[in-house]
Structures are given as structure tokens and as C-alpha cells.
């Protein structure tokens, strides 16, 4: 086992020469991020480079999702949030959107058994009312079945935008303040965070983006204020266990001062909010001014209905 100083002195070249077992042995449980957020970019490029339709890249990317979840579960990371479909993605061709919606249905059918078996809590954020009814129904049931689990929370950002989330939070605050005149003076950063979709999660400690792009693309804009940013040229369909371990080791080499001095704590204290869930968070009723009028109607085929969820009429 290498010492902490040896680990901190390692470069990416050193990591390339190590096996997955060697990389795993370097991971220190006491300096892991509590919450990892990932912008899963490069699916389309991966497919185009191979002369395949873009949906093939998204399908291959599901395998990387599975790997990321298993690494977090194995290492004891408490939260993983994945940027799966943005509000801006509704601007893509209707054919591609329909294929993506089918792929989301397939994902829930094939992966929910693993999530429940491993006692992983599932959560979805975004303007979910814009999604087809079959997907919303599957999301709601999986959230309900897994709500008592606490080993790992996996959150999918679907029909999500960071600015939209902040706008929706302001609307909820305005509504509550209007019902309680004089309470506006009680609004603080902590209070505001309770109105975000991620109110029950700590802020991300590590944000990973694949495919060589170096921007955050409207993802968790409030929450990543103090996150460490990790950019890699690896395309998401190729981002597997080894790449995840390298990202975590890179994170562990950094000194997190969070605005303080050297030697201060390396992580933000966990967030624990008692705000009762706002119905609009879980049922995602459309808010005034939403882009729902511009969203194309999507027919979801969703084959292979044999799955552990007990939805007898989820296509209704």
C-alpha cells in the first residue's frame, strides 16, 4: 500500500501503468467525495466515429452508468447524480428524442432489479411533467419502492436545467412567502437550498465531465459552487470503472479549502433538511412559463414488459 504522499505524487501516467486492483488499493475511504455528479457527454460522437446511429452511443453509455453506480456502491459514496437529459435536449430531432425515451424505458426495466437488490435509493429531478407518462410512472414507482434505502442515492437529471431549477425554487419561495407575510427576512442560502430539487442531498464534492468539453452546461448551477471539477477527453461510452477510479484519485490529491486556510476541513458539512417534499418536486406539475408548449409529443414503444416493478397498467 502506497503512503498518502506517494499517492499524491502520482500522475495520470502512473495511473495508466496500474491495474484496476492497484488503483482501487490507492483509494482512501476517508477522503472520498460524498456526492459525485457526472455530465455524461460524448455518446453521439462515440457512435459517429464508428459509423453507427447516435442511439447506439446512448445504449453503450448505459453500461458506463452501470459501472459508475457499482463503483460508488462498492466504495461507500453516498450520492451519485447523472445528467441524463437536459431541457435543451428537447430541441433535438423528434426521432432521436423518441429513441432516447425508449432507451430510458429499457433502462428502468433492466436496472431497477439491481438498484432494489443493492438497496440503492433512486431519485429523479427536473421538469418531469414534460416526460412521457410511461416514464413518469416508472420513475414514481421506483422512487416509492426505494425511498427507505440509504446505501447510495442515484439521481437522474431528466428534462433538467440548472437555471430552470433555480427559477422554480424562486416561484416556490414566493408562494410560501405570500402565504406567510413577513417571512422573507428568514430566507438564507440554506433556506433557498431547501427549495431546490436536490434538497435532500449534500452538494456535489466532485463534478466529472467526459468527452473533452470544459463547461458545466447548466447542470446543478447552485449546488456545484464548491465542487472540484474533473474534465476528461474520454467519451462517456468508454468511461468505465478504471476511469472512475482515476477521477476519484485525482480528487483525493486536491486540497479542499472551501474559502478557508490550508489545513481546514476537506469537505463541506453534510446537508440535512427536514423540508416536507413539495408535491411539484415529485409529481413535477408544469410551472407557469415552462417550455412544455414547445416539447414534441413522443410516442414511447417500451417493449419487454417483464420487469420487477408491479405496474400492471403503466402504459395507460
C-alpha positions in Angstrom: 0.0 0.0 0.0 1.4 3.4 -1.0 1.6 6.1 1.6 -0.5 9.3 1.2 2.5 11.3 0.0 3.2 8.6 -2.7 -0.4 8.7 -3.8 -0.5 12.5 -4.0 2.7 12.5 -6.1 1.2 10.1 -8.7 0.5 11.4 -12.2 -2.0 10.2 -14.8 0.9 8.3 -16.4 1.4 6.5 -13.2 -2.3 5.6 -13.1 -2.1 4.3 -16.6 0.5 1.7 -15.5 -1.5 0.4 -12.7 -4.2 -2.3 -12.8 -7.7 -1.7 -11.7 -6.9 -3.6 -8.5 -3.9 -1.3 -8.0 -5.9 1.8 -8.5 -8.6 0.5 -6.1 -5.9 -0.1 -3.4 -4.9 3.6 -3.6 -8.4 4.9 -2.9 -8.7 6.2 0.7 -12.2 5.8 2.2 -11.7 8.8 4.5 -11.2 11.3 1.6 -13.8 10.2 -0.8 -16.4 12.6 -2.1 -19.8 12.2 -0.5 -21.6 13.2 -3.7 -20.3 12.8 -7.3 -22.1 14.4 -10.2 -21.4 13.5 -13.8 -22.1 15.2 -17.1 -22.3 12.1 -19.4 -21.1 13.6 -22.7 -19.8 12.1 -25.9 -22.4 9.4 -26.7 -23.2 10.8 -30.2 -19.5 11.3 -31.1 -18.7 7.8 -30.0 -21.3 6.4 -32.3 -20.4 8.7 -35.2 -16.8 7.7 -35.0 -17.8 4.1 -35.5 -20.3 4.8 -38.3 -23.2 3.9 -36.0 -26.5 5.7 -35.3 -26.3 8.1 -32.4 -28.7 6.0 -30.3 -26.0 3.3 -30.3 -23.8 5.6 -28.3 -26.5 6.2 -25.8 -27.1 2.5 -25.5 -23.4 1.8 -24.9 -23.4 4.7 -22.4 -25.9 2.8 -20.2 -23.1 0.3 -19.5 -21.0 3.2 -18.2 -23.9 4.3 -16.0 -23.9 0.8 -14.5 -20.2 0.9 -13.8 -20.4 4.3 -12.1 -23.2 3.1 -9.9 -21.3 0.0 -8.9 -18.1 1.8 -8.1 -19.9 4.3 -5.9 -21.8 1.5 -4.2 -18.7 -0.5 -3.6 -16.6 2.4 -2.2 -19.4 3.8 0.0 -20.0 7.1 -1.8 -23.4 8.3 -0.6 -24.8 10.1 -3.7 -24.4 9.9 -7.5 -26.2 12.3 -9.8 -26.2 11.8 -13.6 -27.1 14.4 -16.2 -29.2 12.2 -18.5 -31.4 14.6 -20.5 -31.4 18.4 -20.4 -34.3 20.8 -21.1 -32.2 21.9 -24.1 -32.2 18.3 -25.4 -35.9 18.7 -26.3 -34.6 20.7 -29.3 -33.1 17.6 -30.8 -34.8 15.8 -33.8 -38.1 14.1 -32.7 -36.8 10.8 -34.0 -33.8 10.9 -31.7 -35.9 12.0 -28.7 -38.3 9.1 -29.2 -35.4 6.7 -29.3 -33.9 8.2 -26.1 -37.3 7.9 -24.4 -37.4 4.2 -25.4 -33.9 3.8 -24.0 -35.0 5.3 -20.7 -37.8 2.8 -20.5 -35.4 0.0 -21.2 -33.1 1.3 -18.5 -35.7 1.2 -15.9 -36.8 -2.3 -16.9 -33.4 -3.8 -16.8 -31.7 -1.9 -13.9 -34.4 -1.5 -11.3 -33.9 -5.0 -10.0 -30.2 -4.3 -9.4 -31.0 -1.0 -7.7 -33.5 -2.6 -5.4 -31.4 -5.6 -4.6 -28.4 -3.4 -3.7 -30.7 -1.1 -1.6 -30.0 1.9 -3.7 -32.4 4.8 -3.4 -33.5 6.2 -6.7 -34.4 9.8 -7.3 -35.2 11.9 -10.4 -35.0 15.7 -10.8 -36.1 18.1 -13.5 -39.3 19.1 -15.1 -40.5 15.6 -15.2 -44.1 16.5 -16.3 -42.6 17.0 -19.8 -41.6 13.3 -20.0 -44.0 10.7 -21.5 -46.4 9.2 -19.0 -44.9 5.7 -19.0 -41.5 7.1 -17.9 -43.1 9.2 -15.2 -45.0 6.3 -13.9 -41.9 4.1 -13.7 -39.9 6.9 -12.0 -42.6 7.3 -9.4 -42.8 3.7 -8.6 -39.1 3.1 -8.4 -38.8 6.2 -6.1 -41.5 4.8 -3.9 -40.0 1.3 -3.7 -36.5 2.6 -2.9 -37.3 5.5 -0.6 -36.2 3.7 2.6 -32.8 2.8 1.3 -29.7 4.7 2.4 -26.7 2.9 1.0 -26.5 5.1 -2.1 -28.8 7.7 -3.7 -28.7 7.6 -7.5 -30.3 10.7 -9.0 -31.1 11.0 -12.7 -31.5 14.6 -14.1 -34.2 14.3 -16.7 -35.7 17.2 -18.6 -33.4 19.2 -16.3 -31.9 22.6 -16.4 -30.0 24.4 -13.6 -31.4 27.8 -14.4 -35.0 26.4 -14.6 -34.5 24.7 -11.3 -33.5 28.0 -9.7 -36.4 29.8 -11.3 -38.8 27.0 -10.0 -37.3 27.3 -6.5 -37.9 31.1 -6.5 -41.5 30.5 -7.5 -42.0 28.1 -4.6 -40.4 30.5 -2.2 -42.6 33.4 -3.5 -45.7 31.2 -3.0 -44.7 30.3 0.6 -43.7 33.9 1.4 -47.1 35.2 0.1 -48.8 32.8 2.4 -46.7 33.9 5.4 -46.2 37.7 5.1 -43.1 38.9 6.8 -41.2 35.6 6.4 -39.0 37.0 3.6 -36.4 38.1 6.1 -35.9 34.5 7.1 -34.6 33.5 3.6 -30.9 32.4 3.6 -28.7 30.3 1.4 -29.7 27.2 3.5 -33.4 28.1 3.2 -33.0 28.6 -0.6 -31.3 25.2 -1.0 -34.3 23.5 0.6 -36.4 24.6 -2.3 -34.1 23.0 -4.9 -34.8 19.6 -6.4 -31.7 18.3 -4.6 -33.0 19.4 -1.2 -32.3 16.0 0.4 -28.8 15.6 -0.9 -25.4 17.2 0.1 -23.9 19.4 -2.5 -21.6 17.6 -5.0 -18.0 17.4 -4.0 -16.8 16.3 -7.4 -18.2 17.1 -10.9 -17.0 14.9 -13.7 -17.5 15.8 -17.4 -16.4 13.4 -20.2 -15.6 14.0 -23.9 -13.1 16.8 -23.6 -15.6 19.7 -23.1 -14.7 22.1 -20.2 -18.0 23.6 -19.2 -20.9 22.8 -16.8 -23.7 23.1 -19.3 -26.4 24.4 -17.0 -26.0 21.5 -14.6 -26.6 21.9 -10.8 -25.5 25.6 -11.0 -26.3 26.4 -7.4 -25.0 23.1 -6.0 -21.6 23.0 -7.6 -20.4 26.3 -6.1 -17.5 24.5 -4.3 -17.3 21.3 -6.3 -14.0 20.1 -7.6 -14.2 19.9 -11.4 -12.7 17.0 -13.4 -12.6 17.0 -17.2 -11.5 14.1 -19.3 -11.3 13.5 -23.0 -12.7 10.0 -22.6 -16.1 9.7 -24.3 -18.9 8.6 -21.9 -19.4 5.2 -23.5 -15.7 4.4 -22.8 -15.8 5.8 -19.3 -15.7 2.6 -17.1 -14.5 1.5 -13.7 -10.9 2.4 -14.4 -11.7 5.9 -15.5 -13.9 6.4 -12.4 -11.2 5.3 -10.1 -8.7 7.7 -11.8 -11.1 10.6 -11.3 -11.5 9.7 -7.6 -7.8 9.6 -7.2 -7.4 12.9 -8.8 -10.0 14.3 -6.4 -8.1 12.9 -3.4 -4.9 14.6 -4.5 -6.5 18.0 -4.2 -6.6 20.2 -1.1 -10.1 21.5 -0.5 -10.0 24.7 1.5 -13.5 25.9 0.5 -12.6 29.5 1.1 -10.7 28.8 4.3 -7.0 28.3 5.1 -4.7 25.4 4.5 -5.3 22.6 6.9 -9.1 23.2 7.3 -11.6 20.5 6.8 -11.6 18.9 3.3 -15.4 18.7 2.9 -18.5 20.7 3.4 -20.6 19.5 6.4 -23.4 17.3 5.2 -26.7 18.9 4.4 -29.7 17.6 6.3 -33.0 19.2 5.5 -36.4 18.4 7.0 -38.5 20.3 4.4 -41.5 18.2 3.5 -41.4 17.2 -0.2 -43.1 19.8 -2.3 -45.6 18.0 -4.5 -44.2 19.7 -7.5 -40.8 18.1 -6.9 -42.1 14.5 -7.1 -45.1 14.9 -9.4 -43.5 17.8 -11.3 -46.6 19.7 -12.3 -45.7 22.1 -15.1 -44.9 25.6 -13.8 -46.1 28.8 -15.5 -43.8 29.8 -18.3 -42.4 26.3 -18.8 -41.4 25.2 -22.2 -44.0 22.4 -22.4 -45.7 24.0 -25.4 -42.6 23.6 -27.5 -42.0 19.9 -26.5 -42.9 17.4 -29.2 -45.3 14.7 -28.3 -43.3 11.5 -28.0 -44.7 8.0 -28.5 -42.8 5.5 -26.3 -42.7 1.9 -27.6 -41.2 0.4 -24.4 -41.0 -3.3 -25.4 -40.3 -6.2 -23.0 -42.7 -5.5 -20.2 -41.4 -8.3 -17.9 -39.7 -6.5 -15.0 -39.9 -6.5 -11.2 -41.9 -3.3 -10.9 -45.6 -4.0 -10.2 -47.1 -1.7 -12.7 -50.0 -3.5 -14.3 -51.1 -0.6 -16.5 -48.1 1.7 -16.8 -48.9 2.4 -20.5 -52.3 3.8 -19.6 
